[in-house]
Amino acid sequence: MPAHPKPFKRLRSKKRMEAAREGGCCICGDPAADAHHLRILGHSRGLGIKNGDDYTIPLCRQHHDELHMFGDEKLFLDMHGIDPVEELKKINGG
């Protein structure tokens, strides 16, 4: 009988979270930014499991709260002209 594959290990990194916050909110530029874990990119998730820290973008508290209340992450970012892949490239240096 084949063994079950090991679950994918999600990146957890204080350094990566700091890098995600340091450029300020990607919508308004507010320097006091949170690191928002993207839901539309990255690894498959289970209930209550966040994406890895390598899939975070900076959002100020207001825009972070608005995104969660809005519900549709892709549409919210599109409405604000944010390409999450490009934001990740800025943070990851690629």
PEHU-V966655 format. One record per pair of residues at least 4 apart in sequence whose C-alpha atoms are under 8 Angstrom apart, sorted by the first residue. I is the first residue (numbers start at 0). J is the second residue. D is the distance in whole Angstrom. If there is no record, write none. Layout:
i=<I/I>
j=<J/J>
d=<D/D>
This chain:
i=<9/9/9/10/10/10/11/11/11/11/12/12/13/14/15/15/15/16/16/16/16/17/18/18/19/19/19/19/19/19/20/20/20/20/20/20/20/20/20/21/21/21/22/22/22/23/23/23/23/23/23/23/23/24/24/24/24/24/24/24/24/24/25/25/25/25/25/26/26/26/26/27/29/30/31/31/32/32/32/32/33/33/33/33/33/34/34/34/34/35/35/35/35/35/36/36/36/36/36/36/36/37/37/37/37/37/37/38/38/38/39/39/40/41/41/41/42/42/43/44/44/44/50/51/53/54/55/56/56/56/56/58/58/59/60/61/62/63/64/65/66/66/66/66/67/69/71/72/73/74/75/76/76/76/76/77/77/81/82/83/84/85/86/87/88/88/89>
j=<50/51/52/51/52/53/15/51/52/53/16/52/17/18/19/52/53/20/34/52/55/21/22/90/33/34/55/56/57/90/24/30/31/32/33/34/56/57/58/30/32/57/28/30/57/28/29/30/31/32/57/58/59/28/29/30/31/32/33/57/58/59/56/57/58/81/86/58/62/79/81/59/59/59/59/60/57/58/59/60/57/58/59/60/63/55/56/57/58/55/56/57/58/63/49/50/51/52/54/55/56/41/50/54/55/56/72/49/50/72/72/73/54/50/51/54/50/51/50/48/49/50/54/55/87/87/87/83/86/87/90/62/63/63/64/65/66/67/68/69/70/71/72/75/72/75/75/76/77/78/79/80/81/82/83/81/82/86/86/87/88/89/90/91/92/93/93>
d=<7/5/7/5/5/6/8/6/5/8/6/6/6/6/6/7/7/6/6/6/7/6/7/6/8/6/6/6/5/6/8/8/8/5/6/6/7/5/8/7/7/8/8/7/7/5/5/4/6/5/6/7/7/5/5/6/7/5/8/5/4/5/7/6/6/7/8/7/8/7/7/8/6/8/6/8/6/5/4/6/6/5/6/6/7/6/5/5/6/5/5/6/6/7/7/6/7/7/6/4/7/7/7/6/6/7/8/8/7/7/7/7/7/6/8/6/6/8/8/6/7/7/6/8/8/7/7/7/6/7/8/6/5/6/6/6/6/6/6/6/6/8/6/6/8/7/6/6/6/6/7/6/5/7/8/6/7/8/6/6/6/6/6/6/6/5/6>
